[in-house]
Amino acid sequence: MYEMRCDIGKFLPGQIVRIKTRGLRYTSDGFSTGGQTNAADDLVLFEMIDLTTFPSFNDFFGETTVVSHGDLVTIISYIGRPRQISGDTPWFKYDIYEILVNNQVRQIFSQNMETIIEERIFEVQKDI
């Protein structure tokens, strides 16, 4: 059995985080956090999110990678927060990070990631 407990917060370079997509492909303000697929738990990530224009109709650029809820990725760096989004703490969900996923560099909003606080691996005992 495998158990992970998670928390949302600031992310650091080299940190392993878990992707969150369930119910989070759009922000509570109705803005898309990436491209859509037919699978409800998938999100299309792009090489770049435009910090100058977000939120607009054309904010995502470059090559793409599909991620699923629960995927593990590595933080590369903090990119910033879109200029049209307030710098106040409650708006942290719009912070953009560069991540390494499937040997590709992509950008993602912090809303779609969570820190792995504790990880435990339990050995499952079978009765013989």
PEBELBEL-V471735 format. One record per residue. N is the residue number from 1. RES is the residue in three letters. SS is DSSP state (helix for helix, strand for strand, loop for the rest). PHI is phi as a letter, one per 20 degrees, with the letter a starting at -180 (none if undefined). PSI is psi as a letter, one per 30 degrees, with the letter a starting at -180 (* if undefined). Layout:
n | res | ss | phi | psi
N | RES | SS | PHI | PSI
N | RES | SS | PHI | PSI
//
This chain:
n | res | ss | phi | psi
1 | MET | loop | none | k
2 | TYR | strand | c | k
3 | GLU | strand | c | k
4 | MET | strand | c | k
5 | ARG | strand | d | k
6 | CYS | strand | c | l
7 | ASP | strand | b | k
8 | ILE | loop | e | k
9 | GLY | loop | a | a
10 | LYS | loop | f | k
11 | PHE | loop | d | k
12 | LEU | loop | d | k
13 | PRO | loop | g | k
14 | GLY | loop | n | f
15 | GLN | loop | f | k
16 | ILE | strand | e | k
17 | VAL | strand | c | l
18 | ARG | strand | d | k
19 | ILE | strand | f | k
20 | LYS | loop | c | k
21 | THR | loop | c | f
22 | ARG | loop | g | j
23 | GLY | loop | m | g
24 | LEU | loop | c | g
25 | ARG | loop | f | f
26 | TYR | strand | c | k
27 | THR | loop | f | l
28 | SER | loop | f | f
29 | ASP | loop | e | f
30 | GLY | loop | n | g
31 | PHE | loop | e | k
32 | SER | strand | f | k
33 | THR | loop | d | g
34 | GLY | loop | r | a
35 | GLY | strand | e | l
36 | GLN | loop | d | l
37 | THR | loop | c | l
38 | ASN | loop | f | f
39 | ALA | loop | e | k
40 | ALA | loop | f | f
41 | ASP | loop | e | g
42 | ASP | strand | d | l
43 | LEU | strand | b | k
44 | VAL | strand | e | k
45 | LEU | strand | d | k
46 | PHE | strand | d | l
47 | GLU | strand | f | e
48 | MET | strand | b | k
49 | ILE | strand | d | k
50 | ASP | loop | f | j
51 | LEU | loop | f | f
52 | THR | loop | e | e
53 | THR | loop | d | f
54 | PHE | loop | f | k
55 | PRO | loop | e | k
56 | SER | loop | b | a
57 | PHE | loop | e | f
58 | ASN | loop | b | i
59 | ASP | loop | d | f
60 | PHE | strand | d | k
61 | PHE | strand | c | l
62 | GLY | strand | n | a
63 | GLU | strand | f | l
64 | THR | strand | c | l
65 | THR | strand | b | k
66 | VAL | strand | e | k
67 | VAL | strand | d | l
68 | SER | strand | c | l
69 | HIS | loop | g | k
70 | GLY | loop | n | f
71 | ASP | loop | f | k
72 | LEU | strand | d | k
73 | VAL | strand | c | l
74 | THR | strand | d | k
75 | ILE | strand | f | k
76 | ILE | strand | e | e
77 | SER | strand | a | l
78 | TYR | strand | e | k
79 | ILE | strand | e | e
80 | GLY | strand | q | a
81 | ARG | strand | d | k
82 | PRO | loop | g | k
83 | ARG | loop | f | f
84 | GLN | loop | e | g
85 | ILE | loop | d | k
86 | SER | loop | g | k
87 | GLY | loop | e | g
88 | ASP | loop | f | l
89 | THR | helix | g | e
90 | PRO | helix | g | f
91 | TRP | helix | e | g
92 | PHE | helix | g | f
93 | LYS | helix | g | f
94 | TYR | helix | e | f
95 | ASP | strand | f | k
96 | ILE | strand | d | k
97 | TYR | strand | c | l
98 | GLU | strand | e | k
99 | ILE | strand | c | l
100 | LEU | strand | d | j
101 | VAL | strand | c | k
102 | ASN | loop | l | h
103 | ASN | loop | m | g
104 | GLN | strand | c | k
105 | VAL | strand | e | k
106 | ARG | strand | c | l
107 | GLN | strand | d | k
108 | ILE | strand | b | k
109 | PHE | strand | f | k
110 | SER | helix | f | f
111 | GLN | helix | g | f
112 | ASN | helix | e | g
113 | MET | strand | c | l
114 | GLU | strand | b | k
115 | THR | strand | f | k
116 | ILE | strand | e | j
117 | ILE | strand | e | e
118 | GLU | strand | b | k
119 | GLU | strand | c | k
120 | ARG | strand | c | k
121 | ILE | strand | d | k
122 | PHE | loop | d | k
123 | GLU | loop | e | k
124 | VAL | loop | e | k
125 | GLN | loop | e | k
126 | LYS | loop | d | k
127 | ASP | loop | f | k
128 | ILE | loop | d | *
//
